[in-house]
Amino acid sequence: MNMRVVFMGTPDFAVPALQALLQNNYEVVAVVTQPDKPGGRGKKLRPSPVKAAALASGLAVYQPEKVREPDFIEVLKELNPDIIVVAAFGQILPAEILDLPPYGCINVHASLLPAYRGAAPIHRAIINGERQTGVTIMQMDRGLDTGAMLLQGELPIGSEDTVGLVHDRLAELGGRLLVEALELIKNGQVQFVPQQDHLSCYAAMLTREDELIDWKQDAMAIKNQVRGLNPWPGARTSLADKLLKIWRVSVMEDYPASSAEPGQVLVAGGNQGIFVQTGNGVLRIDELQLQGKKRMQAAEFLRGNQLAAGSKLGEEESSAGGGGV
């Protein structure tokens, strides 16, 4: 049986799943993605990564403002899919769509459910210092990532891994698991495993508050925050009246104890780099970006900027918070 598939996805994470379907000769009858959004300096409308990939493969693309609109549901009915595959689409599917295909709707979710249900599972896992994550292929139901699970694949998180690295690995894993799950469904071999709701946790969408470094935190917690926001949206603090994004840091395990306040610069110069006191321990800033400048290594930054020992980071957040980098 050659399954008729409608694919719903929007960002880069979903592209490998779509490509895996095509590479394995699934009949993708249509791709549904979010409407084009303005971006860049000129604020020109930009297609989603999934739309770009779909058009490059000659697929039909639909971009409803809301999938629950009756007109779009009629379009779906005419497409007559055997199954709907969802990967980071960005809209909640109503019951009428969930119940439409004979094999239902399955989702490629970037966590080991029931952990990290919600919008930002990769970011939250790294920010929380997890050492393992993965992908779950699940049957969609009326809850938020609560449906029964078909397959899971695990992925370790290294101590220096950023959200960008883990995102790309999970996206590729998701594509492989999706094809494996569809083969099981086609062959009538799938076994659904209910989630244990009492083990669940929620991965809320990121806010501006999540980007702000609280120097009173433990050094390792700040490092995890920096890793979990690199390359987007970036962890931020301030230097005098300017926004300062921090892209890479190291925990200095054996640095001598000091009486400095959290956020205070201990050393800034020479080959030593920039050392900052936290609430517990010392961080070395390795890569950073001052408002209006490019990302750069700490040594390069210090060659062009004055930063004296004793300076305080994070004292002007209210005035620095609105600027871009």
Sine and cosine of phi, psi and omega as CSV:
sin_phi,cos_phi,sin_psi,cos_psi,sin_omega,cos_omega
0.00,0.00,0.78,-0.62,0.07,-1.00
-0.99,-0.14,0.97,-0.25,-0.12,-0.99
-0.94,0.35,0.70,-0.72,0.13,-0.99
-1.00,0.10,0.86,-0.50,-0.12,-0.99
-0.89,-0.45,0.76,-0.65,0.28,-0.96
-0.98,-0.19,0.80,-0.59,-0.03,-1.00
-0.96,-0.28,0.77,-0.63,0.04,-1.00
-0.87,-0.49,0.88,-0.47,0.02,-1.00
-0.23,-0.97,0.26,-0.97,-0.05,-1.00
-0.72,-0.70,-0.84,0.54,-0.16,-0.99
-1.00,0.04,-0.08,-1.00,0.00,-1.00
-0.82,0.57,-0.58,0.81,-0.04,-1.00
-0.83,0.56,-0.56,0.83,-0.10,-0.99
-0.99,0.13,-0.28,0.96,-0.11,-0.99
-0.89,0.46,-0.73,0.68,0.02,-1.00
-0.86,0.51,-0.53,0.85,0.04,-1.00
-0.91,0.40,-0.70,0.72,0.05,-1.00
-0.89,0.46,-0.70,0.72,-0.01,-1.00
-0.90,0.43,-0.58,0.81,0.02,-1.00
-0.90,0.44,-0.62,0.78,0.05,-1.00
-0.88,0.48,-0.71,0.71,-0.04,-1.00
-0.93,0.37,-0.66,0.75,-0.02,-1.00
-0.91,0.41,-0.42,0.91,0.00,-1.00
-0.98,-0.22,0.33,0.95,0.17,-0.98
0.90,0.44,0.52,0.86,0.15,-0.99
-0.98,0.22,0.55,-0.83,-0.04,-1.00
-1.00,0.07,1.00,-0.06,0.03,-1.00
-1.00,0.09,0.97,-0.23,-0.11,-0.99
-0.99,0.15,-0.33,0.94,0.05,-1.00
-0.20,-0.98,0.42,-0.91,0.09,-1.00
-0.87,-0.50,0.74,-0.67,0.01,-1.00
-0.91,-0.42,0.79,-0.61,-0.05,-1.00
-0.59,-0.81,0.18,-0.98,-0.02,-1.00
-0.94,0.33,0.45,-0.89,0.05,-1.00
-0.85,0.53,0.47,-0.88,0.06,-1.00
-0.83,0.56,0.59,-0.81,-0.01,-1.00
-0.82,-0.58,0.51,-0.86,0.02,-1.00
-0.93,0.36,0.58,-0.82,0.02,-1.00
-0.34,-0.94,0.26,-0.97,-0.01,-1.00
0.98,0.19,0.00,-1.00,-0.07,-1.00
-0.90,0.44,-0.60,0.80,-0.02,-1.00
-1.00,0.08,-0.04,1.00,-0.01,-1.00
0.82,0.58,0.59,0.81,0.07,-1.00
-0.97,0.25,0.49,-0.87,0.01,-1.00
-0.92,0.40,0.73,-0.68,-0.01,-1.00
-0.85,-0.52,0.68,-0.74,0.07,-1.00
-0.96,0.29,0.43,-0.90,0.09,-1.00
-0.93,0.36,0.38,-0.93,0.08,-1.00
-0.82,0.57,-0.59,0.81,0.01,-1.00
-0.92,0.38,-0.66,0.75,0.03,-1.00
-0.88,0.48,-0.70,0.71,-0.01,-1.00
-0.87,0.50,-0.69,0.73,0.01,-1.00
-0.92,0.40,-0.63,0.78,-0.02,-1.00
-0.91,0.41,-0.72,0.70,0.00,-1.00
-0.90,0.43,-0.60,0.80,0.02,-1.00
-0.90,0.44,-0.40,0.91,0.02,-1.00
-0.98,-0.17,0.11,0.99,0.06,-1.00
0.96,0.26,0.43,0.90,-0.04,-1.00
-1.00,-0.02,0.47,-0.88,0.09,-1.00
-0.96,0.30,0.69,-0.72,-0.06,-1.00
-0.84,-0.55,0.73,-0.69,0.08,-1.00
-0.86,-0.51,0.63,-0.78,-0.05,-1.00
-0.72,-0.70,0.92,0.39,-0.01,-1.00
-0.94,0.34,0.62,-0.79,0.11,-0.99
-0.87,0.49,-0.65,0.76,0.04,-1.00
-0.64,-0.77,0.82,-0.58,-0.04,-1.00
-0.94,0.35,-0.30,0.95,-0.02,-1.00
-0.99,0.16,-0.06,1.00,0.02,-1.00
-0.90,0.44,0.71,-0.71,-0.05,-1.00
-0.82,0.57,-0.62,0.78,-0.02,-1.00
-0.88,0.47,-0.65,0.76,-0.01,-1.00
-0.95,0.30,-0.60,0.80,0.04,-1.00
-0.89,0.46,-0.58,0.81,0.08,-1.00
-0.90,0.44,-0.62,0.78,0.06,-1.00
-0.87,0.49,-0.70,0.72,0.01,-1.00
-0.88,0.48,-0.66,0.75,0.01,-1.00
-0.88,0.47,-0.64,0.77,0.01,-1.00
-0.93,0.37,-0.52,0.85,0.04,-1.00
-0.93,0.36,-0.44,0.90,0.10,-0.99
0.81,0.59,0.82,0.57,-0.01,-1.00
-0.96,0.29,0.54,-0.84,0.17,-0.99
-0.97,0.23,-0.51,0.86,-0.04,-1.00
-0.45,-0.90,0.50,-0.86,0.11,-0.99
-0.92,-0.40,0.80,-0.60,0.03,-1.00
-0.96,-0.26,0.78,-0.63,-0.04,-1.00
-0.87,-0.50,0.74,-0.68,0.07,-1.00
-0.61,-0.80,0.97,-0.25,0.05,-1.00
0.77,0.63,0.77,0.64,-0.06,-1.00
-0.95,0.30,-0.74,0.67,0.06,-1.00
0.95,-0.30,0.05,1.00,0.12,-0.99
-0.72,-0.69,0.50,-0.87,0.05,-1.00
-0.99,0.13,0.75,-0.66,-0.02,-1.00
-1.00,0.07,0.75,-0.66,0.04,-1.00
-0.96,0.27,0.26,-0.97,-0.04,-1.00
-0.84,0.54,-0.57,0.82,-0.04,-1.00
-0.88,0.47,-0.55,0.83,0.06,-1.00
-0.99,0.15,-0.66,0.75,0.00,-1.00
-0.84,0.54,-0.56,0.83,-0.07,-1.00
-1.00,-0.05,-0.02,1.00,-0.14,-0.99
-0.96,0.26,-0.79,0.62,-0.07,-1.00
-0.98,0.21,0.52,-0.85,0.02,-1.00
-0.84,0.55,-0.59,0.81,0.00,-1.00
-0.99,-0.15,0.19,0.98,0.08,-1.00
0.96,0.27,-0.35,-0.94,-0.01,-1.00
-0.86,-0.51,0.74,-0.67,0.07,-1.00
-0.89,-0.46,0.47,-0.88,-0.12,-0.99
-0.84,-0.55,0.65,-0.76,0.12,-0.99
-0.99,-0.13,0.97,-0.26,-0.11,-0.99
-0.93,-0.38,0.71,-0.71,-0.13,-0.99
-1.00,0.05,0.82,0.57,0.16,-0.99
-0.33,-0.94,0.18,-0.98,0.13,-0.99
-1.00,-0.02,1.00,0.05,-0.02,-1.00
-0.85,0.53,0.53,-0.85,0.21,0.98
-1.00,0.09,0.08,1.00,0.05,-1.00
-0.95,0.32,0.61,-0.79,0.12,-0.99
0.85,0.52,0.79,0.62,0.25,-0.97
-0.93,0.36,0.52,-0.86,0.09,-1.00
0.88,-0.47,-0.27,-0.96,-0.27,-0.96
-0.99,0.10,-0.41,0.91,-0.14,-0.99
-0.75,-0.66,0.84,0.55,-0.10,-0.99
-0.92,0.38,-0.56,0.83,-0.05,-1.00
-0.96,0.29,-0.74,0.67,0.04,-1.00
-0.84,0.55,-0.75,0.66,-0.10,-1.00
-0.91,0.42,-0.61,0.79,0.00,-1.00
-0.89,0.47,-0.69,0.72,-0.02,-1.00
-0.95,0.30,-0.68,0.73,0.04,-1.00
-0.85,0.53,-0.58,0.82,-0.01,-1.00
-0.99,0.11,0.02,1.00,0.07,-1.00
0.98,0.20,0.36,0.93,0.02,-1.00
-0.90,0.44,0.54,-0.84,0.04,-1.00
-0.97,-0.24,-0.02,1.00,0.00,-1.00
-0.50,-0.86,0.60,-0.80,0.11,-0.99
-0.59,-0.81,-0.37,-0.93,0.00,-1.00
0.21,-0.98,-0.25,-0.97,0.01,-1.00
-0.80,-0.60,0.65,-0.76,0.10,-0.99
-0.88,-0.48,0.76,-0.65,0.19,-0.98
-0.99,-0.12,0.87,-0.49,-0.12,-0.99
-0.75,-0.66,0.45,-0.89,0.12,-0.99
-0.98,0.19,0.80,-0.60,-0.04,-1.00
-0.98,0.21,0.65,-0.76,0.12,-0.99
-0.76,-0.65,-0.29,-0.96,-0.11,-0.99
-0.99,0.16,-0.11,0.99,0.04,-1.00
-1.00,-0.02,0.01,-1.00,0.01,-1.00
-1.00,-0.03,0.98,-0.18,0.01,-1.00
0.84,0.54,0.62,0.79,-0.08,-1.00
-0.96,-0.29,-0.04,1.00,-0.13,-0.99
-0.95,0.32,0.22,-0.98,0.00,-1.00
-0.91,0.42,0.54,-0.84,-0.11,-0.99
-0.99,-0.11,0.65,-0.76,0.06,-1.00
-0.99,-0.13,-0.76,0.64,-0.06,-1.00
-0.57,-0.82,0.46,-0.89,0.16,-0.99
-0.69,-0.72,0.56,-0.83,0.11,-0.99
-0.75,-0.67,0.71,-0.70,-0.07,-1.00
-1.00,-0.08,0.44,-0.90,0.03,-1.00
-0.57,-0.82,0.82,-0.57,0.05,-1.00
-0.96,0.29,0.48,-0.88,0.09,-1.00
-0.93,-0.37,0.90,-0.43,0.03,-1.00
-0.96,0.29,0.35,-0.94,-0.07,-1.00
-0.92,0.40,-0.33,0.94,0.02,-1.00
-0.94,-0.34,0.04,1.00,-0.03,-1.00
-0.91,0.41,0.67,-0.74,0.10,-1.00
-0.99,-0.15,0.20,-0.98,0.03,-1.00
-0.89,0.46,-0.52,0.85,0.02,-1.00
-0.90,0.43,-0.71,0.71,0.01,-1.00
-0.90,0.43,-0.73,0.68,-0.03,-1.00
-0.92,0.40,-0.63,0.77,0.06,-1.00
-0.81,0.58,-0.75,0.66,-0.07,-1.00
-0.92,0.40,-0.63,0.78,0.02,-1.00
-0.92,0.40,-0.66,0.75,0.01,-1.00
-0.92,0.39,-0.60,0.80,0.02,-1.00
-0.88,0.48,-0.69,0.72,0.03,-1.00
-0.92,0.40,-0.67,0.74,0.05,-1.00
-0.87,0.49,-0.65,0.76,0.02,-1.00
-0.86,0.51,-0.66,0.75,0.03,-1.00
-0.89,0.46,-0.68,0.73,0.00,-1.00
-0.91,0.41,-0.70,0.72,-0.02,-1.00
-0.92,0.39,-0.58,0.82,0.01,-1.00
-0.87,0.50,-0.74,0.67,0.00,-1.00
-0.89,0.46,-0.66,0.75,0.03,-1.00
-0.87,0.49,-0.67,0.74,0.00,-1.00
-0.91,0.41,-0.66,0.75,0.00,-1.00
-0.91,0.42,-0.59,0.81,0.05,-1.00
-0.90,0.44,-0.65,0.76,0.04,-1.00
-0.90,0.45,-0.66,0.75,0.01,-1.00
-0.90,0.43,-0.73,0.69,-0.01,-1.00
-0.85,0.53,-0.62,0.79,-0.09,-1.00
-1.00,-0.02,0.11,0.99,0.01,-1.00
0.91,0.42,0.46,0.89,-0.07,-1.00
-0.96,-0.29,0.05,1.00,-0.11,-0.99
-0.96,0.27,0.61,-0.79,0.10,-0.99
-0.82,-0.57,0.89,-0.45,-0.01,-1.00
-0.99,0.11,0.71,-0.70,0.00,-1.00
-0.91,-0.42,0.89,-0.45,0.02,-1.00
-0.89,0.47,0.55,-0.84,0.09,-1.00
-0.97,0.22,0.51,-0.86,0.10,-0.99
-1.00,-0.04,0.99,-0.14,-0.14,-0.99
-0.85,0.53,-0.50,0.87,-0.06,-1.00
-0.94,0.33,-0.21,0.98,0.04,-1.00
-0.99,-0.13,0.06,1.00,-0.12,-0.99
-0.98,0.21,0.41,-0.91,0.20,-0.98
-0.58,-0.81,0.35,-0.94,-0.18,-0.98
-0.94,-0.33,0.75,-0.66,0.03,-1.00
-0.98,-0.21,1.00,0.07,-0.08,-1.00
-0.91,0.41,0.47,-0.88,0.08,-1.00
-0.84,0.54,0.60,-0.80,-0.01,-1.00
-0.93,0.36,0.56,-0.83,0.08,-1.00
-0.84,-0.54,0.13,-0.99,0.08,-1.00
-0.87,0.50,-0.52,0.86,0.02,-1.00
-0.89,0.45,-0.58,0.81,-0.01,-1.00
-0.91,0.41,-0.42,0.91,-0.03,-1.00
-0.98,0.20,-0.38,0.92,-0.14,-0.99
-0.98,0.20,0.82,-0.57,0.03,-1.00
-0.98,0.20,0.80,-0.59,0.14,-0.99
-0.98,-0.18,0.97,-0.25,-0.10,-1.00
-0.92,0.38,-0.18,0.98,0.07,-1.00
-0.98,0.22,-0.19,0.98,0.06,-1.00
-0.94,0.33,0.25,-0.97,0.11,-0.99
-0.89,0.46,0.55,-0.84,-0.04,-1.00
-0.84,0.54,-0.67,0.74,-0.02,-1.00
-0.93,0.38,-0.59,0.81,0.04,-1.00
-0.89,0.45,-0.62,0.78,0.02,-1.00
-0.94,0.35,-0.65,0.76,0.05,-1.00
-0.86,0.50,-0.69,0.72,0.02,-1.00
-0.89,0.45,-0.61,0.79,0.06,-1.00
-0.88,0.47,-0.71,0.71,0.00,-1.00
-0.89,0.46,-0.71,0.71,0.02,-1.00
-0.90,0.44,-0.61,0.79,-0.07,-1.00
-0.98,0.21,-0.03,1.00,0.04,-1.00
-0.83,-0.56,0.20,0.98,-0.02,-1.00
-0.94,-0.34,0.87,-0.49,0.30,0.95
-0.98,-0.18,0.05,1.00,0.04,-1.00
-0.59,-0.81,0.62,-0.78,-0.09,1.00
-1.00,0.06,-0.09,1.00,0.00,-1.00
0.99,-0.14,0.67,-0.74,0.10,-1.00
-0.99,0.14,0.62,-0.78,-0.09,-1.00
-0.75,-0.66,0.47,-0.88,0.17,-0.99
-0.61,-0.80,-0.39,-0.92,0.06,-1.00
-0.60,-0.80,0.44,-0.90,0.10,-0.99
-0.80,-0.60,0.93,-0.37,-0.15,-0.99
0.84,0.55,-0.89,-0.46,-0.06,-1.00
-0.95,-0.31,0.34,0.94,-0.05,-1.00
-0.86,-0.50,0.56,-0.83,0.09,-1.00
-0.92,0.38,0.67,-0.74,0.02,-1.00
-0.75,-0.66,0.89,-0.46,0.07,-1.00
-1.00,-0.06,0.65,-0.76,-0.01,-1.00
-0.93,-0.37,0.86,-0.52,-0.12,-0.99
-0.96,-0.27,-0.45,0.89,-0.01,-1.00
-0.43,-0.90,0.72,-0.70,-0.01,-1.00
-0.66,-0.75,0.28,-0.96,0.10,-1.00
-0.77,-0.64,0.62,-0.78,0.09,-1.00
-1.00,0.09,0.81,-0.59,-0.01,-1.00
-1.00,-0.07,1.00,-0.07,-0.15,-0.99
-0.87,0.49,-0.65,0.76,-0.16,-0.99
-0.96,-0.28,0.35,0.94,-0.03,-1.00
-0.94,0.33,0.68,-0.73,-0.03,-1.00
-0.86,0.51,0.58,-0.81,0.04,-1.00
-0.90,0.43,0.55,-0.84,0.02,-1.00
-0.66,-0.75,0.18,-0.98,0.03,-1.00
-0.99,-0.14,0.22,0.98,-0.03,-1.00
-0.92,0.39,0.41,-0.91,0.03,-1.00
-0.99,0.12,0.45,-0.89,0.07,-1.00
-0.83,0.56,0.73,-0.68,-0.04,-1.00
1.00,-0.04,-0.11,0.99,-0.03,-1.00
-0.99,0.12,0.71,-0.71,0.03,-1.00
-0.97,0.23,0.83,-0.56,-0.01,-1.00
-1.00,0.00,-0.68,0.73,-0.01,-1.00
-0.64,-0.77,0.66,-0.75,0.08,-1.00
-0.47,-0.88,0.99,-0.13,0.04,-1.00
0.37,-0.93,0.22,-0.98,0.05,-1.00
0.85,0.52,-0.58,-0.81,0.01,-1.00
-1.00,-0.03,0.02,1.00,-0.08,-1.00
-0.98,0.19,-0.45,0.89,-0.02,-1.00
1.00,-0.02,-0.42,-0.91,-0.05,-1.00
-0.89,-0.46,0.91,-0.41,0.00,-1.00
-0.96,-0.28,0.75,-0.66,-0.08,-1.00
-0.79,-0.61,0.71,-0.70,0.07,-1.00
-0.96,0.26,0.67,-0.74,0.11,-0.99
-0.91,-0.42,-0.10,-0.99,0.03,-1.00
-0.91,0.42,-0.42,0.91,0.05,-1.00
-0.43,-0.90,0.99,-0.13,0.00,-1.00
0.96,-0.27,0.06,-1.00,-0.07,-1.00
-0.84,-0.54,0.67,-0.74,0.08,-1.00
-0.94,-0.34,0.60,-0.80,0.21,-0.98
-0.97,-0.23,0.83,-0.56,0.05,-1.00
-0.99,0.14,0.85,-0.53,-0.06,-1.00
-0.98,-0.21,-0.54,0.84,0.00,-1.00
-0.58,-0.81,0.69,-0.72,-0.09,-1.00
-0.46,-0.89,0.10,-1.00,-0.07,-1.00
-0.47,-0.88,0.93,-0.38,0.03,-1.00
-0.99,0.14,0.56,-0.83,-0.02,-1.00
-0.73,0.68,0.81,-0.59,0.02,-1.00
1.00,0.09,0.00,1.00,-0.03,-1.00
-0.88,-0.47,0.13,-0.99,0.05,-1.00
-1.00,0.08,0.26,-0.97,0.15,-0.99
-0.90,0.43,0.63,-0.78,0.01,-1.00
-0.44,-0.90,0.36,-0.93,0.10,-1.00
-0.93,0.36,0.41,-0.91,-0.06,-1.00
-0.86,0.52,-0.66,0.75,-0.03,-1.00
-0.88,0.47,-0.66,0.75,0.04,-1.00
-0.91,0.41,-0.66,0.75,0.03,-1.00
-0.86,0.52,-0.69,0.72,-0.07,-1.00
-0.94,0.34,-0.41,0.91,0.05,-1.00
-0.94,0.35,-0.41,0.91,-0.05,-1.00
-0.90,-0.44,0.03,1.00,-0.05,-1.00
-0.65,-0.76,0.65,-0.76,0.07,-1.00
-0.99,0.16,0.82,-0.58,0.07,-1.00
-0.55,-0.83,0.97,-0.23,-0.09,-1.00
-1.00,-0.01,0.50,-0.87,0.15,-0.99
-0.85,0.52,0.67,-0.74,-0.07,-1.00
0.98,-0.18,-0.29,0.96,0.07,-1.00
-0.88,0.47,0.42,-0.91,-0.06,-1.00
-0.88,-0.48,0.77,-0.63,0.10,-1.00
-1.00,-0.03,0.59,-0.81,0.12,-0.99
1.00,0.05,0.25,0.97,-0.04,-1.00
-1.00,0.02,-0.26,0.97,-0.08,-1.00
-0.85,-0.53,0.65,0.76,-0.09,-1.00
-0.86,0.50,-0.61,0.80,-0.08,-1.00
-0.91,0.41,-0.59,0.81,-0.02,-1.00
-1.00,0.04,-0.43,0.90,-0.03,-1.00
-1.00,0.04,-0.33,0.94,-0.19,-0.98
-0.91,0.42,-0.41,0.91,-0.10,-1.00
-1.00,0.05,-0.21,0.98,-0.11,-0.99
-0.99,0.11,0.35,-0.94,0.07,-1.00
-0.98,-0.19,0.11,-0.99,0.06,-1.00
-0.82,-0.57,0.00,0.00,0.00,0.00
